[in-house]
Amino acid sequence: MKSKESFDPHAVPIRSAATVMIVADRPDLQVLMIERNSRMVFAGGMWVFPGGAVDAGEADEFEPYCTGIDDAQASASLGIDEDGLAYWVAAIRENFEEAGLLLGRRRDGKPLDLESLRPERHALHAGQRSFLDIVRDNDLILDTASVRYVAHWITPLGSPRRFSARFFVTSPPA
């Protein structure tokens, strides 16, 4: 393990990330937050919005499973050349992974049963399934239309992990 004297904060890579604030105003303002495991390197024990790293390829692979925004529109709203949709997908994926809520629907219009997706979520946690496999195999559509871009923050210099995080906001799923 490196000593604090050898830690070079300028050498910490900045990873792309996305987080989603799920906010309800019914009648009191409610905001979904989760408590991170205290053993986590980054923000251990803190209350946070569900979020995490953007995976490579999420824009290309998921575009057929998204409604309301495509990669060109997403990229334009973030002010980047391409792969903007990956941030929306990551926000939705992380919300499913960390909070068990899915911002999406079944393609056939039938009600979405989150309880039936519980084994899929456990397989995702165990690394046995990808989010794309879950979306594809369950014929799901991600509700990117309801997820609104809010802000872009970069973790300050000095943190052992740094993120270029895009923040989104949406209402809770029905």
Secondary structure, DSSP 8 states (H G I E B T S, - for coil): ---GGG--GGGS-EEEEEEEEEEEESSSEEE--EE--TT-TTTTT-EE-SEEE--TTHHHHHGGGB-S--HHHHHHHHT-SS-THHHHHHHHHHHHHHH---SEEETT-----GGGGHHHHHHHHTTSS-HHHHHHHTTEEE-GGG-EEEEEEE--TT-SSEEEEEEEEE----
